[in-house]
Amino acid sequence: MTQSRLDQAMALLAYIVFFGFLGILFGYVTRWDLGIMVGITLALAGWDFWHMATGRKSDHH
């Protein structure tokens, strides 16, 4: 597995764990305003993951 694929796999795993954490949080604290914030947070994290996974953005300077 190349370093790029390993980075993508680890990023996907991190996003899945983050999604699960926020899902559990919202499951126990069911408030509409928290749901909006969870949705925005997941959307922003998903956008960042997509750009990193497709190579449109790089952390390397």
N, C-alpha and C positions, 0 to 999 in steps of 0.2 A: 504494500500500500504506500503510495507516495505521500510526501508531507502535506501536499495540498488536499488530498482526499482524507487524510487523517484529520486535518484541521476542520474540514467540512463535517466529518462524522462527529467530531467532538462538539462542534457548534450545534449540530442537530440534536445531539443528546442533551446538551445544556438547555436548549430551547424547550425540549420535551419535559425535562425536569421542572423548569421554570413554569411552564404551562400547567403541569400537575400541581405545583405548589399553589399557584394562584387559583386554580380550580377548587382545591380543598379549602383555601381561605374563603372564597366566595360561597362555597357550599355550607360552611358553618356560620358565616356572617352574611346572611342574605339581605342586603340592602341595595336599593337601586343605584345610589350614588357610588357605592363601592363597585358595583357591576360595571358602571361606566368607566371608572378608573382602571379596572382590570382589563376591560376591552381596549382602552387606549394604550395601556402598557403592553399588552400582547401584540397589538398592531404595530407599535413602534419597534418592539424587539423583533417581530417577524420581518419588518421592512429592513432592519439592519442585517438580520441573518440572510435574507434574500440577496442583498447587495454584496455581502461577503462571500456567499456561496457561488454566486455567478461571476465573481471576479471584477465587479464594477467598482469596488471599493477595496482599499488595501490599508492595513495598519502599518505597513513598512514604508518608511520615508526614503 
